[in-house]
């Protein structure tokens, strides 16, 4: 039979009242023995295991976000430059054929 939360004691500190139960190990702990991790309160041992089990963050390239920004600017320049050259070529051909609005 388990005691109500009000009468349970901290697993680490027998003189302190437990305020929550660790969802991983099921033991009760006082406020000082738990920490919030991903919207849950975990004890120190379970927190250490959760952090160790988390996959490593992917490595970023040397250039990071600055490299992506530069690539985007260069791509935009190339597209606009090509569009301008196409318009210039088209209007030049129209002038050569003698087509004008009168």
N, C-alpha and C positions, 0 to 999 in steps of 0.2 A: 504494500500500500504506500503510495507516494503522499507526501505532505503537501498541503496547499503552498503556493509560492510565498505567502506571508510568513510561514513558519520554517521555510527552508533556509539553510545557511550556505555561505559561499564555500565552494570546494577548496579554495586556497586559504581562506581566513574564517576559521570556525566561529569567531566572535561577531562576524558581520552577517547581516541579513542579505539573502540573495535577491536580486532584482530581475534577473532574466536567466533563461536556460539557453545554452549554446545549441543551435540546431544541428551541429555536426556530431558532437560527442554526447549530448543530452545532459551534461552536468550543469548545475546551477552556480552562478557567480554573482559577486557584488559589482557595483558600478566601476570600480577601479580595475577589475579583471577582464572586462570585455571592451572590444573596440568595434566600431561599425566598419563593415567591408561589404561593398556591393549591396547596400540596402539591408544588411543583416548584421546582428550583433554576434561576434565570434569571440571565443576565448583565445588567449595568446597562442596556445599550441595549435589550435585549428586554424588560426589566422596565418601562422607561419607555414603550415602545410598548404593552405589555399594560395598563398603568394608564391611558394615554391612550385606548385603545380601549374601556375599560369604560364602560357606559352610566351616566349620572348618576343618583344616587339620587333617588327621587321626593320632591317637596317635601311636607312635613307641613303640616297646617293650623295656624292660629295657636294653637288650643287644644290640639292634640296629644292625648295620652292622658287628660289631665284632662277634656277635652270629652267624650270617649267614656265616661268613668266617670260624669260628671254625667248624660249622656243615659241610661245604664243605670239609675242610681238613680231618675231621674224616671219611666222606663218601669215599673220595679218598683213604685214608689209608685202609679202610675195603675192598674196591674193589681190590686194589693191593695186599693186604695180601692174600685174597681168591685166586686170580690168581696165586700167588707164591706157595701157599699150593697145589693147583691143579696140577701145573707143577711138584712139588717135588713128589707128590703121583704117578703121571703118570710115571715119569722117574724111580722111585723106583720099580714099578711093572714091567717095562721093564727089569730092571736089574735082578729081581728075576726069570723071565722066561728064562733068558739066551740069550736074543736077543741082539746082538751086531753087529756093522758094522765091517767087517774084510776085 
